């Protein structure tokens, strides 16, 4: 008789330990793509076996053992890899269980890891999944699959693309890594800063999509944002001396602290000025501030993520929109614009200027961005311009901008906000 708790246990163990299992299998086989396939095969076997025969005492060890045995079968079929097969077989205990709730014989090599320790396999997996030879879309899909433990269906739902598209991205990513001969290893110290930038970029993209969904009928995708936070926490423990890792984690924590107040009872978007700040997560604010302080203590100054985290901290500490330190936020955006100039940063700076100095001071900044390709298909620029014009009393112009923003907006909840502003005119 099938036990539903078995399937729940499979899902929980996979979400927690999949990265370590895939990392260990990659180290044993020397083949990243094969290791991911082996782990998926072990997962499929667990979904059949655990509900029927019970959850093993060492679930992660069970999955790793099955994965290793599948690796032996694969190498057995490849006559040219007899040497690898012998090496793998030597590491497996005789009589180890293939299925059921019986654990493998207690051999030293079968002790996977201290659950509180993050090993180099996971770090190598992070860098491999976010390797620069992959596109950002492929890096995101592969990261969520092998480190986050998400299925292709879950990733597809998160980014509102077909499951087949996600599967194709993951398949291409693995083929690209294999064709490029990317080794499964923690990069040398000299290469880490350049490689780390891609890792942080992928995690930032995942969190951004989760915190402000670009399309769909939800303003946020909390599972996606939460997964990015979890991965950032792992990375902060793996690379404790990298200030931008702590800065990105701080940005995520401080931003996520406002999540509870961003949705109304019916799922509608609640703007910053209307949020009940008593609902903000104070523990998340404390964690974010601690991470930002740690980044500052490393002594290299704020970087791209640190400046954004400092802006988020200003919001987190303010008792109201009116009492927010908008002058400091403008100064931080000035620094961000010098460090990483972009139309998006400049638009956000314009919003801060409008709060610090009034809409008349901000409107020329927004107008200067009118020809930017970055906003050609985005609702952000006409949305901000419409709000500034509304505050200046230029109602007809504001209405035209808001109508344009509504046409361009892909998120249903964001369209509702824009429609309310238009109706108020």
Buried (B, 14 or more C-beta within 10 A) or exposed (E): EEBEEBBEBBBEBBBBBBBBBBBBBBBBBEBBBBBBBBBBBBBEBBBBBBBEBBBBEBBBBBBBBBBBBBBBEBBEEEEEBEEBBEEBBEEBBEEBBEBEBBBBEEEEEBEBBEEEEBBEBBBBBBBBBBBBBBEEBBBBBBBBBBBBBBBBEBBBBBBEBEBEBBBBBBBBBBEBBEEEEBEBBBBEEEEBEEBBBBBBBBBBBBBBBBBBBBEBEBBBBEBBBBBBBBBBBBBBBBBEEBBBBBBBBBBBBBBBBBBBBBBEEEEEBBEBEEBEBEEBBEEBBBBBBBBBEBBBEBEEEBBBBBBBBBBBBBBBEBEEBEEBBBBBBBBBBBBBBEBEEEBBBBBBBBBBBBBBEEBEEBBEBBEEBEEBEBBEEBBBBBBBBBBBBBBBEBEEBBBBBBBBBBEBBBBBBBBBBBBEBBEEE
